[in-house]
Amino acid sequence: MKVIIAGAGVMGSGIALCSAQAGHETLLYDLHDEAIAKGKKYIESELRKSLEKSRIDQAKHDQTLGLLNYTTDFSQLTGDLILEAVLERLDVKKELFSKLEQQNSVHTILASNTSSIPITQIGSSLTHPGRFVGIHFFNPAQIMKLVEIISGVATDTAIAKQAFDWAVSLGKTAVYAKDAPGFIVNRVARHYYVEGLKCAEEQVADFTAIDRLCEASGFKLGPYRLMDLIGVETNFSVTSSMYAQFHQDGKFRPSRIQQQKVDAGHFGRKTGKGFYDYES
């Protein structure tokens, strides 16, 4: 299977790595040369770590690199499965898939890694919406096992099954989800972030104390450390999207504290600053 990942950020690069490690010919695409260079560096770094820790051998390392290619040329995006991991904006995703549909076979599976935008909405303008499906990974994709397979109203059951089988071929635990706001995990987990932020807004405790309490209770990462890992702006975008989709239900209200971080460009580990400082 020829797999194309559109979007060379941390998520897209991680998915591309998973795909190549599973033996699929994989092409990673982005509009910008800098993003491609950064994505390639990230993938090679992750592979090197796996080799050094004996998680893979040299043959597997070399095979994976051999299955990976990179491009900024949109005309090269023809394959069996095309999965986007671009900006969490409906207009951007719809435009991307409209162009992809025009230059691909009717048998090509088109998929979105969206965290919260309804699959039905993204696929609504496609000529063949039956071949469109959600394949939602979690960050970092090469480590996290869960993948949600989301069917829109028009998604063909056979396409959803092929998406499910591909995720399983990557060594993932795949689950089917309905096309509801936030799907399964983001709907359940949203309050981990929202309530953590409310505690800080109401000055119940500071970021560090809230994180330490949650981690002492069994969570691997507190809400603030986790938002810094995921990307503060990505997390904020998902919360804002769910707030709108649930018709401004107060329990999903985005935080002013998080908005300030986004406005300042403090996106977390990727920028060196988030709720914590990673530059020192």
C-alpha positions in Angstrom: 0.0 0.0 0.0 1.3 3.5 -0.9 0.5 5.9 1.9 0.7 9.6 1.8 0.7 11.8 4.9 -0.1 15.5 4.2 1.4 17.7 6.9 4.9 17.3 8.2 4.4 18.6 11.8 5.1 16.4 14.8 1.9 14.4 14.3 2.2 13.9 10.6 5.8 13.0 10.9 5.0 10.5 13.7 2.3 8.9 11.6 4.6 8.7 8.6 7.2 6.9 10.8 4.6 4.4 12.0 3.5 3.7 8.4 7.0 3.1 7.1 8.0 1.0 10.1 5.0 -1.2 9.3 6.4 -1.8 5.8 4.3 0.6 3.8 5.8 2.9 1.1 5.2 6.3 2.6 5.4 9.8 1.3 5.4 12.8 3.7 4.2 16.1 2.1 4.2 19.7 3.3 3.9 23.0 1.6 7.1 24.3 3.1 10.7 23.1 2.6 11.5 24.0 6.2 8.6 21.8 7.5 9.8 18.9 5.4 13.4 19.3 6.7 12.2 19.5 10.3 9.9 16.4 9.8 12.7 14.4 8.3 15.1 15.4 11.1 12.4 14.3 13.7 11.8 11.0 12.0 15.6 10.2 11.7 16.1 11.2 15.4 13.3 8.9 16.6 14.6 6.0 14.5 18.1 6.6 15.9 16.8 6.5 19.5 15.0 3.3 18.8 18.2 1.8 17.3 20.3 2.9 20.3 17.8 1.5 22.7 17.7 -1.8 20.8 14.0 -1.5 20.0 14.9 -2.1 16.4 18.0 -3.5 14.6 20.0 -1.9 11.9 18.2 -3.7 9.1 14.8 -2.4 10.4 16.3 1.1 10.7 17.5 1.0 7.1 14.4 -0.6 5.7 12.2 2.1 7.3 14.3 4.9 5.9 14.2 3.3 2.5 10.4 3.3 2.5 10.2 7.0 3.4 10.1 9.8 0.8 9.5 13.6 1.2 8.0 16.2 -1.1 6.6 19.7 -1.4 5.2 18.9 -4.9 1.4 18.5 -4.6 1.2 16.7 -8.0 3.0 13.7 -6.5 0.2 13.1 -4.0 -1.4 10.0 -5.6 -1.7 6.8 -3.6 -3.8 4.2 -2.0 -4.4 6.0 1.3 -4.0 9.7 1.9 -4.2 11.0 5.4 -4.0 14.7 6.3 -2.6 16.1 9.5 -2.8 19.8 8.7 -4.3 22.8 10.5 -7.4 22.1 12.5 -9.6 24.3 10.2 -12.5 23.1 8.2 -11.9 25.4 5.2 -8.2 24.3 4.9 -9.2 20.6 5.1 -12.0 20.8 2.6 -9.9 22.6 0.1 -7.1 20.0 0.5 -9.4 17.1 -0.1 -11.2 18.7 -3.0 -7.8 19.0 -4.8 -6.7 15.5 -3.7 -9.9 13.9 -5.0 -9.4 15.5 -8.4 -6.0 13.8 -9.0 -6.6 10.4 -7.4 -8.5 7.3 -8.3 -12.0 6.6 -7.0 -10.4 3.7 -5.1 -8.1 6.0 -3.1 -9.0 6.2 0.6 -9.0 9.8 1.8 -8.7 10.3 5.5 -8.5 13.0 8.1 -6.6 13.0 11.4 -8.9 15.7 12.8 -9.3 15.9 16.5 -12.8 17.3 16.6 -14.2 18.5 13.3 -17.0 16.2 12.1 -16.0 13.9 9.4 -19.4 14.4 7.7 -18.6 18.2 7.4 -15.2 17.7 5.9 -16.4 15.2 3.4 -19.6 17.0 2.4 -18.2 18.7 -0.7 -16.5 15.6 -2.1 -17.9 13.9 -5.2 -17.4 10.5 -3.6 -17.8 11.0 0.2 -18.1 7.3 0.7 -14.4 6.9 0.5 -13.7 9.5 3.2 -13.0 8.4 6.8 -11.5 9.7 10.0 -8.3 8.1 11.2 -7.4 9.9 14.5 -4.0 9.2 16.0 -2.8 10.6 19.4 0.5 12.4 20.1 3.2 11.2 19.9 1.8 8.9 17.1 4.8 6.5 17.1 4.3 5.8 20.8 0.5 6.1 21.5 -1.3 2.9 20.7 -4.9 4.1 20.2 -6.4 5.1 16.9 -10.0 6.1 16.4 -11.7 5.2 13.1 -14.6 7.6 12.5 -17.3 7.1 9.9 -19.2 10.1 8.6 -22.8 9.7 7.4 -21.7 8.8 3.9 -18.6 6.7 4.7 -18.7 3.3 3.1 -18.3 0.5 5.8 -15.7 -1.3 3.6 -13.6 1.9 3.6 -13.9 2.2 7.4 -12.8 -1.5 7.6 -9.8 -0.9 5.4 -8.8 2.1 7.5 -9.2 0.0 10.6 -7.0 -2.8 9.2 -4.3 -0.3 8.1 -4.2 1.1 11.7 -3.9 -2.5 13.1 -1.1 -3.2 10.6 0.8 -0.4 12.3 0.6 -2.2 15.6 -2.1 0.1 16.9 -5.3 -0.6 18.9 -8.0 0.6 16.6 -11.6 1.4 17.7 -14.6 2.5 15.7 -16.2 5.8 16.8 -19.3 7.6 15.7 -19.1 11.1 14.1 -19.8 13.0 17.3 -18.0 16.1 18.6 -14.6 15.1 20.0 -15.3 11.5 19.0 -14.5 9.3 22.1 -11.2 10.4 23.7 -11.3 14.1 23.2 -14.8 14.3 24.5 -13.9 12.3 27.6 -10.5 13.9 28.1 -11.6 17.5 27.4 -12.5 18.1 31.1 -9.1 17.0 32.2 -7.7 20.2 30.6 -10.8 22.5 31.0 -11.1 21.8 34.8 -7.4 22.0 35.3 -7.5 25.5 33.7 -10.5 26.5 35.7 -8.5 25.6 38.9 -5.8 28.0 37.9 -8.3 30.7 36.8 -10.0 30.5 40.2 -6.5 30.5 41.9 -7.2 27.2 43.6 -3.5 26.3 42.9 -0.8 27.0 40.4 0.2 25.0 37.3 2.8 23.0 39.0 0.7 22.0 42.0 -2.2 20.9 39.8 0.1 18.8 37.7 1.8 17.2 40.7 -1.5 16.4 42.2 -2.8 14.7 39.0 0.4 12.8 38.5 0.4 11.6 42.2 -3.1 10.4 41.5 -1.9 8.1 38.7 -1.9 10.2 35.6 1.3 10.0 33.6 1.3 13.7 32.9 -0.7 16.5 34.6 -2.9 18.7 32.3 -0.4 21.5 31.9 2.5 19.2 31.0 0.3 17.3 28.7 -0.9 20.5 26.9 2.7 21.6 26.5 3.4 18.2 24.9 0.4 18.1 22.6 0.8 21.8 21.7 -1.1 24.5 23.6 -2.5 26.0 20.4 -3.7 22.6 19.1 -5.4 21.8 22.4 -7.0 25.3 22.5 -8.3 24.8 18.9 -9.9 21.5 19.8 -11.6 22.9 22.9 -12.8 25.9 20.9 -14.2 23.6 18.2 -16.0 21.4 20.7 -17.4 24.5 22.5 -18.9 25.6 19.2 -20.2 22.2 18.3 -21.9 21.7 21.6 -23.6 25.1 21.1 -21.6 27.0 23.8 -22.2 24.5 26.5 -20.4 26.0 29.5 -18.6 22.8 30.5 -16.5 23.1 27.3 -15.7 26.9 27.6 -12.1 27.7 26.5 -9.8 29.2 29.0 -8.6 32.8 29.0 -5.3 31.7 30.4 -4.8 29.3 27.5 -5.9 32.0 25.0 -3.2 34.3 26.4 -0.6 31.6 25.9 -1.7 31.1 22.3 -1.7 34.8 21.6 1.9 35.0 22.9 3.0 32.2 20.7 3.8 30.0 23.8 2.7 26.7 22.3 4.7 24.4 24.6 7.7 22.2 24.0 7.8 22.9 20.2 8.4 26.7 20.8 10.4 26.3 24.0 7.7 28.0 26.1 4.2 27.0 27.2 2.9 26.6 30.7 6.5 25.7 31.5 9.8 27.1 30.2 11.9 24.6 28.1 14.6 27.0 27.0 16.7 26.9 30.1 
